Amino acid sequence: MTSNQEASFMEYGFFNGEFITLDTAKVQLEDRGYQFGDGIYEATRVYNGKCFALERHLARCRRSLRELRIPITYMDEELTAIHYDLIQKSGIQNGVIYFQITRATAPRTHYFPDQVIPNLSMTIRESEPNRKWQEDGIACMLAEDIRWLRCDIKSLNLLGNVLAKQAAHEKGLQGAIQFRKDTDLITEGSSSNFFIVKDGLIWTHPTDNLILKGVTRSILLEEVIPQLGYTVVEKAFTPEFALSAAEAFVTSTSLEVTPVVNIDGHTIGNGTPGKITQSLLQGYRELVQKECYNA
């Protein structure tokens, strides 16, 4: 592959019915996503030129749009076709497709405009899962969860996540584990869902308005964990409880299943990825292999 080919991987996008190169893309100054964060987004992993769990992402997209009362103007079949056209045009076989839908472009007012025509944009980036993080584990910090109370909506409003992630980055850490100060209960990671293993049980925060129902989280709970025979406890727990865990891990589309071996300077378990975490990662990889390589 030439350097020119590699550079071209960064150039392709889609905006409101047209495939474009990113150097020609322009922000609409009165796009409500740009002014208010009034929109939703999804990020889909591409393996071997195929979108993994795309139907789950599109279902969550529809739900987020409904919750924000943004009209659904693209059918799943259309969004799927755009995903694969973008893969074909870019030549990217392994990466992440990001797409967002904003409410409309209209003169700035806090209330909804009378005429709502949503904007759809999509980009693709070459990307591989971080195998070193999966093999060695990552270190995270605890951070107060200062986000709004509708974290179940995958909205463009991510400043709470950004600040938590930046605080971790400035400390040389790979992520932040967030907790609500009023309850002293952990919710999720700064861009992931969070799990621990304690006494042979897998613990994670229940699905409610305080966490995002992650696609990778759902795949583990509905497919991988039942097959492996583990027991899950969907119940919120304190940071102190988490620090006493035998294992910890985070899940997301980009991270897949990634072990957490240190939180706030406290070693989790023996400081290496645990056996249950490793088995979940292996089970997840087998699903990816089946859907994207063997199909």
Secondary structure as the mmCIF struct_conf table of DSSP 4:
data_model
#
loop_
_struct_conf.conf_type_id
_struct_conf.id
_struct_conf.beg_label_comp_id
_struct_conf.beg_label_asym_id
_struct_conf.beg_label_seq_id
_struct_conf.end_label_comp_id
_struct_conf.end_label_asym_id
_struct_conf.end_label_seq_id
HELX_RH_AL_P HELX_RH_AL_P1 SER A 3 SER A 8
TURN_TY1_P TURN_TY1_P1 PHE A 9 GLU A 11
STRN STRN1 TYR A 12 PHE A 15
TURN_TY1_P TURN_TY1_P2 ASN A 16 GLY A 17
STRN STRN2 GLU A 18 THR A 21
HELX_RH_3T_P HELX_RH_3T_P1 LEU A 22 THR A 24
TURN_TY1_P TURN_TY1_P3 LEU A 29 GLU A 30
STRN STRN3 ASP A 31 ASP A 31
HELX_RH_AL_P HELX_RH_AL_P2 ARG A 32 PHE A 36
STRN STRN4 GLY A 39 TYR A 47
TURN_TY1_P TURN_TY1_P4 ASN A 48 GLY A 49
STRN STRN5 LYS A 50 CYS A 51
TURN_TY1_P TURN_TY1_P5 PHE A 52 ALA A 53
HELX_RH_AL_P HELX_RH_AL_P3 LEU A 54 GLU A 67
TURN_TY1_P TURN_TY1_P6 LEU A 68 ARG A 69
BEND BEND1 TYR A 74 TYR A 74
HELX_RH_AL_P HELX_RH_AL_P4 ASP A 76 SER A 90
BEND BEND2 GLN A 93 ASN A 94
STRN STRN6 GLY A 95 THR A 102
BEND BEND3 ARG A 103 ARG A 103
STRN STRN7 THR A 105 THR A 105
BEND BEND4 PRO A 107 PRO A 107
BEND BEND5 HIS A 110 TYR A 111
HELX_LH_PP_P HELX_LH_PP_P1 PHE A 112 PRO A 113
BEND BEND6 ASP A 114 GLN A 115
STRN STRN8 ASN A 119 GLU A 126
HELX_RH_AL_P HELX_RH_AL_P5 ARG A 131 ASP A 136
STRN STRN9 ILE A 138 GLU A 144
BEND BEND7 LEU A 149 LEU A 149
TURN_TY1_P TURN_TY1_P7 CYS A 151 ASP A 152
BEND BEND8 ILE A 153 ILE A 153
STRN STRN10 SER A 155 SER A 155
BEND BEND9 LEU A 156 LEU A 156
HELX_RH_AL_P HELX_RH_AL_P6 LEU A 159 GLU A 170
TURN_TY1_P TURN_TY1_P8 LYS A 171 GLY A 172
BEND BEND10 GLN A 174 GLN A 174
STRN STRN11 GLY A 175 ARG A 180
TURN_TY1_P TURN_TY1_P9 LYS A 181 ASP A 184
STRN STRN12 LEU A 185 GLY A 189
BEND BEND11 SER A 190 SER A 192
STRN STRN13 ASN A 193 LYS A 198
TURN_TY1_P TURN_TY1_P10 ASP A 199 GLY A 200
STRN STRN14 LEU A 201 THR A 204
BEND BEND12 THR A 207 ASP A 208
TURN_TY1_P TURN_TY1_P11 ASN A 209 LEU A 210
BEND BEND13 ILE A 211 ILE A 211
HELX_RH_AL_P HELX_RH_AL_P7 VAL A 215 ILE A 219
HELX_RH_PI_P HELX_RH_PI_P1 LEU A 220 VAL A 224
HELX_RH_AL_P HELX_RH_AL_P8 ILE A 225 LEU A 228
TURN_TY1_P TURN_TY1_P12 GLY A 229 GLY A 229
STRN STRN15 VAL A 232 GLU A 234
HELX_RH_AL_P HELX_RH_AL_P9 PRO A 239 LEU A 243
TURN_TY1_P TURN_TY1_P13 SER A 244 SER A 244
BEND BEND14 ALA A 246 ALA A 246
STRN STRN16 GLU A 247 SER A 252
TURN_TY1_P TURN_TY1_P14 THR A 253 LEU A 255
STRN STRN17 GLU A 256 ILE A 263
TURN_TY1_P TURN_TY1_P15 ASP A 264 GLY A 265
STRN STRN18 HIS A 266 THR A 267
HELX_LH_PP_P HELX_LH_PP_P2 ILE A 268 ILE A 268
TURN_TY1_P TURN_TY1_P16 GLY A 269 ASN A 270
BEND BEND15 GLY A 271 THR A 272
HELX_RH_AL_P HELX_RH_AL_P10 LYS A 275 VAL A 288
HELX_RH_PI_P HELX_RH_PI_P2 GLN A 289 TYR A 293
#
